[in-house]
């Protein structure tokens, strides 16, 4: 919902280690068709966008075309996979007084931490002031683009965001850039770009998240 419309490193316990040990990584290939995106494939095959991007690191997520071969990560043990997914989702980033550690173990120092309301928006022209797929600066919208109130978070600010729940975003948290604005985005509120149609993206709803303003 934007512009024209309203928009710990995780310490995984023994349960995750046990579950992970019972999961055998597997994969299959898929031939892309017109209109495919990693987000759509993540919904179709019940796999996170983060895993899809890692399994297809040489593919530009903004250039998926018909005939392209895409690797789809899968798990052979559905029950174990569900356990791993649930445990990972419950994990949060580790935060100290001056830094936050992401799920990959990378430490990010921050100057300020905010508790905000988050919505999501698509690349549709109707949600972008008539400019389909572009942010405030004219850059292509991508995962990590966030619309903010510049009075609260200056445009261009690098952010670390965590606490959201969405298959279309990296698991656990993500680095983002405040590079967009919206008429309804005022105060402690942000709007997160998600690939997909307005109807698909609207399922994100309104969520309470943490935003760290990085140094």
C-alpha positions in Angstrom: 0.0 0.0 0.0 1.9 3.1 -1.1 1.4 6.5 -2.6 -2.1 6.2 -4.1 -3.2 3.6 -1.5 -2.7 2.9 2.2 0.4 0.7 2.7 19.1 -12.8 17.7 22.0 -13.9 15.3 19.3 -16.5 15.7 20.5 -19.0 18.2 18.8 -22.2 17.0 18.7 -24.9 19.7 19.1 -28.6 19.7 15.7 -29.0 18.2 16.8 -27.3 15.0 20.0 -29.3 14.9 18.0 -32.5 15.3 15.5 -31.5 12.6 18.2 -30.4 10.2 19.9 -33.7 10.6 16.8 -35.5 9.4 16.3 -33.4 6.3 18.1 -34.4 3.1 18.6 -31.5 0.7 17.3 -32.1 -2.7 16.4 -30.1 -5.7 14.6 -30.1 -9.1 14.7 -27.9 -12.1 11.9 -25.8 -13.5 11.6 -24.1 -16.9 10.4 -20.6 -16.6 7.5 -19.1 -18.5 6.5 -15.5 -19.2 5.6 -13.7 -16.0 7.5 -15.9 -13.6 9.2 -14.3 -10.6 11.1 -15.8 -7.7 8.2 -14.6 -5.5 5.6 -16.5 -7.6 7.8 -19.6 -7.6 8.3 -19.4 -3.8 4.5 -19.5 -3.4 4.0 -22.3 -5.9 6.7 -24.6 -4.5 6.5 -23.5 -0.8 10.1 -22.5 -0.7 11.5 -19.1 0.5 12.7 -16.5 -1.9 16.0 -16.4 0.0 16.5 -20.1 -0.8 15.5 -19.7 -4.4 18.0 -16.8 -4.9 20.8 -18.8 -3.2 20.1 -21.8 -5.4 20.1 -19.6 -8.5 22.8 -17.1 -7.6 23.8 -16.6 -11.3 20.3 -15.5 -12.3 19.2 -11.9 -12.2 15.9 -11.9 -10.3 14.8 -9.0 -12.4 15.4 -10.9 -15.7 13.5 -14.2 -15.5 12.4 -15.1 -19.0 10.6 -17.9 -20.7 12.8 -21.0 -21.2 15.2 -20.1 -18.4 16.1 -23.2 -16.2 15.6 -22.5 -12.5 16.7 -24.8 -9.6 13.9 -25.4 -7.1 15.3 -26.5 -3.7 13.1 -29.1 -2.0 13.2 -31.3 1.1 12.5 -35.1 1.0 11.1 -35.2 4.6 8.1 -32.8 4.7 7.6 -33.2 8.5 11.2 -32.4 9.3 11.2 -29.5 6.8 8.1 -28.0 8.6 9.9 -28.3 11.9 13.0 -26.5 10.6 10.8 -23.8 9.0 8.9 -23.2 12.2 12.0 -23.0 14.3 13.8 -20.6 12.0 10.7 -18.4 11.8 10.7 -18.1 15.6 14.3 -17.1 15.7 15.1 -13.4 16.0 18.2 -11.3 15.4 20.6 -10.8 18.4 20.6 -7.2 19.5 23.0 -5.4 21.8 23.1 -1.7 22.7 25.0 -0.7 19.6 24.7 -3.6 17.1 22.5 -6.2 15.6 23.7 -9.6 14.3 21.8 -11.1 11.4 21.1 -14.8 10.7 24.3 -15.1 8.7 26.4 -14.0 11.7 27.1 -10.5 10.2 27.3 -7.7 12.8 25.7 -4.4 11.8 26.2 -1.3 14.0 23.3 1.0 14.3 22.7 4.5 15.6 19.0 4.1 16.3 16.3 1.4 16.7 12.7 2.0 15.8 9.5 0.0 16.4 7.3 0.7 13.5 4.2 -0.5 11.6 4.9 -2.0 8.3 2.8 -2.6 5.2 3.8 -3.8 1.7 3.4 -2.5 -1.8 3.8 -3.9 -5.3 5.4 -2.4 -8.4 2.0 -1.6 -10.0 1.7 2.0 -11.3 -1.5 2.5 -9.2 0.7 2.1 -6.1 3.6 4.2 -7.3 2.1 7.5 -8.4 1.7 6.2 -11.9 5.4 5.2 -12.2 5.3 1.4 -12.5 8.3 -0.4 -10.9 10.3 2.7 -9.9 11.2 4.2 -6.6 11.4 7.9 -5.7 14.8 8.3 -7.3 13.7 6.5 -10.5 15.5 3.3 -9.6 14.0 -0.2 -10.3 12.0 -1.5 -7.3 13.7 -4.6 -5.8 13.6 -6.6 -2.6 15.2 -4.3 0.0 13.4 -1.1 -1.3 11.5 0.6 1.5 9.3 3.7 1.5 9.6 5.9 4.6 8.6 9.2 6.1 11.8 11.3 5.3 11.1 13.3 8.5 11.7 10.1 10.5 14.1 8.2 8.3 16.1 10.3 5.8 16.0 9.1 2.2 19.1 7.1 1.3 19.5 5.7 4.8 20.7 2.1 5.0 18.5 -0.1 7.3 18.4 -3.5 8.8 14.8 -4.7 9.1 13.6 -7.7 11.2 10.4 -9.0 12.8 8.3 -9.4 9.6 6.6 -12.5 8.3 6.6 -13.0 4.5 7.7 -15.7 2.1 8.7 -13.0 -0.4 11.4 -11.5 1.9 14.7 -13.0 3.2 14.2 -15.2 6.3 15.0 -13.6 9.6 15.9 -10.1 8.5 17.2 -8.0 5.6 19.4 -5.0 4.7 17.2 -2.4 3.0 17.5 1.2 1.7 15.1 4.0 2.4 14.6 5.1 -1.2 10.9 5.6 -1.6 8.1 7.7 -0.1 4.3 7.5 0.0 1.5 9.8 0.9 0.2 7.4 3.6 3.6 6.7 5.0 3.9 9.1 8.0 5.6 8.9 11.3 6.8 5.5 12.6 5.6 3.6 9.5 7.3 2.0 6.6 6.1 0.4 3.3 8.2 -2.6 2.1 8.3 -3.5 -1.6 7.3 -7.0 -2.4 7.3 -8.7 -5.8 3.9 -9.7 -6.9 0.5 -8.3 -7.8 -1.3 -5.8 -5.6 -3.7 -8.6 -4.5 -0.9 -10.9 -3.6 1.1 -8.3 -1.8 -1.9 -7.1 0.2 -1.8 -10.3 2.1 1.2 -8.9 4.0 -1.3 -6.8 6.0 0.0 -4.6 8.8 2.9 -6.0 10.9 4.9 -4.7 13.8 8.6 -4.8 13.0 12.0 -3.5 14.1 14.0 -1.0 12.0 17.7 -0.4 12.7 19.2 2.7 11.2 22.7 1.6 10.3 25.8 3.7 10.7 
